[in-house]
Amino acid sequence: MLKKIANTVRGLSADIVEKANSGHPGMPIGCADIGAL
């Protein structure tokens, strides 16, 4: 369950950064597991 949440956060983070056309998705993608706890 937590892995699914983390993967969803990763996908959304990448989409948000791409849509904003600003920033780097590395931090939110890398910290998704921590946020899922």
MOPAC internal coordinates of N, CA, C and O (Angstrom, degrees):
PM7 1SCF
backbone

  N    0.0000 0     0.00 0     0.00 0    0    0    0
  C    1.4607 1     0.00 0     0.00 0    1    0    0
  C    1.5369 1   110.70 1     0.00 0    2    1    0
  O    1.2310 1   120.38 1   132.60 1    3    2    1
  N    1.3324 1   116.87 1   -47.40 1    3    2    1
  C    1.4706 1   119.36 1  -179.32 1    5    3    2
  C    1.5267 1   111.29 1   -64.60 1    6    5    3
  O    1.2310 1   120.66 1   145.50 1    7    6    5
  N    1.3310 1   116.34 1   -34.50 1    7    6    5
  C    1.4634 1   119.96 1   179.47 1    9    7    6
  C    1.5310 1   110.39 1   -64.97 1   10    9    7
  O    1.2310 1   120.68 1   141.31 1   11   10    9
  N    1.3288 1   116.31 1   -38.69 1   11   10    9
  C    1.4643 1   120.73 1   178.62 1   13   11   10
  C    1.5301 1   110.64 1   -65.25 1   14   13   11
  O    1.2310 1   120.73 1   138.93 1   15   14   13
  N    1.3303 1   116.20 1   -41.07 1   15   14   13
  C    1.4697 1   120.64 1   177.66 1   17   15   14
  C    1.5256 1   110.08 1   -62.48 1   18   17   15
  O    1.2310 1   120.58 1   133.56 1   19   18   17
  N    1.3335 1   116.50 1   -46.44 1   19   18   17
  C    1.4634 1   120.99 1  -179.39 1   21   19   18
  C    1.5267 1   110.90 1   -61.35 1   22   21   19
  O    1.2310 1   120.29 1   138.61 1   23   22   21
  N    1.3191 1   117.05 1   -41.39 1   23   22   21
  C    1.4676 1   120.03 1   179.34 1   25   23   22
  C    1.5254 1   111.64 1   -66.12 1   26   25   23
  O    1.2310 1   120.35 1   143.94 1   27   26   25
  N    1.3205 1   116.93 1   -36.06 1   27   26   25
  C    1.4630 1   120.86 1   176.69 1   29   27   26
  C    1.5252 1   110.48 1   -65.05 1   30   29   27
  O    1.2310 1   120.68 1   136.42 1   31   30   29
  N    1.3298 1   116.31 1   -43.58 1   31   30   29
  C    1.4689 1   121.06 1   177.93 1   33   31   30
  C    1.5233 1   110.08 1   -61.34 1   34   33   31
  O    1.2310 1   120.20 1   138.71 1   35   34   33
  N    1.3197 1   117.22 1   -41.29 1   35   34   33
  C    1.4696 1   120.57 1   178.74 1   37   35   34
  C    1.5294 1   110.91 1   -60.07 1   38   37   35
  O    1.2310 1   120.88 1   132.48 1   39   38   37
  N    1.3121 1   115.91 1   -47.52 1   39   38   37
  C    1.4628 1   119.94 1  -179.38 1   41   39   38
  C    1.5163 1   112.37 1   -62.93 1   42   41   39
  O    1.2310 1   120.71 1   134.93 1   43   42   41
  N    1.3240 1   116.25 1   -45.07 1   43   42   41
  C    1.4660 1   120.25 1   179.48 1   45   43   42
  C    1.5257 1   111.25 1   -64.91 1   46   45   43
  O    1.2310 1   120.47 1   140.74 1   47   46   45
  N    1.3209 1   116.71 1   -39.26 1   47   46   45
  C    1.4699 1   120.45 1   179.58 1   49   47   46
  C    1.5198 1   111.03 1   -61.63 1   50   49   47
  O    1.2310 1   120.69 1   135.17 1   51   50   49
  N    1.3155 1   116.28 1   -44.83 1   51   50   49
  C    1.4620 1   119.87 1   179.47 1   53   51   50
  C    1.5275 1   110.32 1   -63.85 1   54   53   51
  O    1.2310 1   120.20 1   138.76 1   55   54   53
  N    1.3240 1   117.22 1   -41.24 1   55   54   53
  C    1.4668 1   120.86 1   179.23 1   57   55   54
  C    1.5222 1   111.85 1   -64.00 1   58   57   55
  O    1.2310 1   120.48 1   138.33 1   59   58   57
  N    1.3271 1   116.68 1   -41.67 1   59   58   57
  C    1.4639 1   120.85 1  -178.48 1   61   59   58
  C    1.5264 1   111.04 1   -64.46 1   62   61   59
  O    1.2310 1   120.70 1   134.35 1   63   62   61
  N    1.3243 1   116.27 1   -45.65 1   63   62   61
  C    1.4662 1   120.09 1  -179.70 1   65   63   62
  C    1.5264 1   109.90 1   -64.10 1   66   65   63
  O    1.2310 1   120.50 1   138.59 1   67   66   65
  N    1.3253 1   116.66 1   -41.41 1   67   66   65
  C    1.4627 1   119.90 1   179.68 1   69   67   66
  C    1.5283 1   111.25 1   -65.69 1   70   69   67
  O    1.2310 1   120.24 1   137.05 1   71   70   69
  N    1.3218 1   117.15 1   -42.95 1   71   70   69
  C    1.4684 1   120.67 1  -179.53 1   73   71   70
  C    1.5298 1   111.06 1   -65.37 1   74   73   71
  O    1.2310 1   120.23 1   142.41 1   75   74   73
  N    1.3330 1   117.17 1   -37.59 1   75   74   73
  C    1.4629 1   121.01 1   179.43 1   77   75   74
  C    1.5241 1   111.78 1   -73.23 1   78   77   75
  O    1.2310 1   121.21 1   161.28 1   79   78   77
  N    1.3453 1   115.30 1   -18.72 1   79   78   77
  C    1.4616 1   121.09 1  -177.73 1   81   79   78
  C    1.5246 1   110.88 1    56.17 1   82   81   79
  O    1.2310 1   121.51 1  -144.07 1   83   82   81
  N    1.3252 1   114.73 1    35.93 1   83   82   81
  C    1.4543 1   121.04 1  -178.41 1   85   83   82
  C    1.5168 1   109.10 1  -157.18 1   86   85   83
  O    1.2310 1   120.55 1   -37.04 1   87   86   85
  N    1.3158 1   116.55 1   142.96 1   87   86   85
  C    1.4524 1   120.53 1   176.06 1   89   87   86
  C    1.5157 1   112.81 1    95.84 1   90   89   87
  O    1.2310 1   121.60 1     4.30 1   91   90   89
  N    1.3197 1   114.54 1  -175.70 1   91   90   89
  C    1.4557 1   122.29 1  -178.17 1   93   91   90
  C    1.5243 1   108.25 1  -135.32 1   94   93   91
  O    1.2310 1   119.46 1   -49.32 1   95   94   93
  N    1.3287 1   118.64 1   130.68 1   95   94   93
  C    1.4654 1   120.86 1  -175.31 1   97   95   94
  C    1.5262 1   114.44 1   -79.79 1   98   97   95
  O    1.2310 1   119.68 1  -178.84 1   99   98   97
  N    1.3142 1   118.21 1     1.16 1   99   98   97
  C    1.4597 1   120.95 1  -174.38 1  101   99   98
  C    1.5188 1   114.82 1   -58.14 1  102  101   99
  O    1.2310 1   119.87 1   133.03 1  103  102  101
  N    1.3104 1   117.85 1   -46.97 1  103  102  101
  C    1.4630 1   121.32 1  -177.33 1  105  103  102
  C    1.5281 1   112.21 1   -65.14 1  106  105  103
  O    1.2310 1   118.82 1   126.49 1  107  106  105
  N    1.3287 1   119.85 1   -53.51 1  107  106  105
  C    1.4681 1   117.98 1  -179.51 1  109  107  106
  C    1.5239 1   113.30 1   -64.20 1  110  109  107
  O    1.2310 1   120.11 1   146.23 1  111  110  109
  N    1.3246 1   117.40 1   -33.77 1  111  110  109
  C    1.4604 1   119.53 1   178.15 1  113  111  110
  C    1.5233 1   109.79 1   -69.01 1  114  113  111
  O    1.2310 1   120.59 1   138.66 1  115  114  113
  N    1.3218 1   116.48 1   -41.34 1  115  114  113
  C    1.4578 1   120.59 1  -179.75 1  117  115  114
  C    1.5153 1   113.65 1   -69.46 1  118  117  115
  O    1.2310 1   120.06 1   150.50 1  119  118  117
  N    1.3186 1   117.48 1   -29.50 1  119  118  117
  C    1.4712 1   121.41 1  -177.00 1  121  119  118
  C    1.5241 1   113.09 1  -100.04 1  122  121  119
  O    1.2310 1   119.55 1  -170.93 1  123  122  121
  N    1.3046 1   118.46 1     9.07 1  123  122  121
  C    1.4672 1   121.17 1  -177.00 1  125  123  122
  C    1.5242 1   111.74 1   -60.96 1  126  125  123
  O    1.2310 1   120.06 1   143.07 1  127  126  125
  N    1.3253 1   117.49 1   -36.93 1  127  126  125
  C    1.4693 1   120.05 1   179.27 1  129  127  126
  C    1.5255 1   111.30 1   -64.46 1  130  129  127
  O    1.2310 1   120.31 1   141.61 1  131  130  129
  N    1.3114 1   117.01 1   -38.39 1  131  130  129
  C    1.4688 1   120.71 1   179.05 1  133  131  130
  C    1.5259 1   109.86 1   -66.52 1  134  133  131
  O    1.2310 1   120.21 1   137.11 1  135  134  133
  N    1.3108 1   117.20 1   -42.89 1  135  134  133
  C    1.4542 1   121.43 1  -179.81 1  137  135  134
  C    1.5178 1   113.54 1   -67.46 1  138  137  135
  O    1.2310 1   120.35 1   154.99 1  139  138  137
  N    1.3248 1   116.94 1   -25.01 1  139  138  137
  C    1.4667 1   120.51 1  -179.03 1  141  139  138
  C    1.5219 1   111.97 1   -75.57 1  142  141  139
  O    1.2310 1   120.53 1   163.90 1  143  142  141
  N    1.3159 1   116.60 1   -16.10 1  143  142  141
  C    1.4681 1   119.24 1  -179.90 1  145  143  142
  C    1.4930 1   108.77 1   -75.36 1  146  145  143
  O    1.2310 1   120.10 1   180.00 1  147  146  145

